[in-house]
Amino acid sequence: MRDVLEKSGLGDLVEEIFPFTAEFSHNLVTILDKEDIMGTHHWSDQSLVERYYQSKGKKFTRKLSKSQLEAQHLKEQERIRLEKQAAEEADRKKRAEEERLKKEREEQARKL
C-alpha cells in the first residue's frame, strides 16, 4: 500500500498514513464501542448469519459446542430438579394441611 501511495504522488503523506514506526499510529486508530455502533443504521441485535438465513426465508439454529451442550444439559437437569423439589414441597404442605384438618374434625367429633 505504501508503494501505491508513493506512485500516485502522495509520497510525502506515506509516513503519516502507513508509518514504519508507531509515531503517527495513535492518530489512525478509531475506537468504536457498542453505544457508538448502536447509534448508526448498521446496528442489529441479529448476527450476520441470522440475518442471512432470514433473508433466505430459513430459520437459523445455532450450533452449540460440546461445552455449551453440557452446560445446557446441566441447566435443564437443575430446572427439572427444582421443579420436582417444588412439587414435593407442595405435596408435603398439602398432606400437612389435610392432617391438620383431620385432627380438627376428630376433636370436634369428640366434643359432640
BELCORQUI-V562642 format. One record per pair of residues at least 24 apart in sequence whose ideal C-beta (glycine too) atoms are under 6 Angstrom apart, sorted by the first residue. I is the first residue (numbers start at 1). J is the second residue. Records with the same first field share a line. If there is no record, write none. Layout:
# BELCORQUI-V562642
I=J + J
This chain:
# BELCORQUI-V562642
none
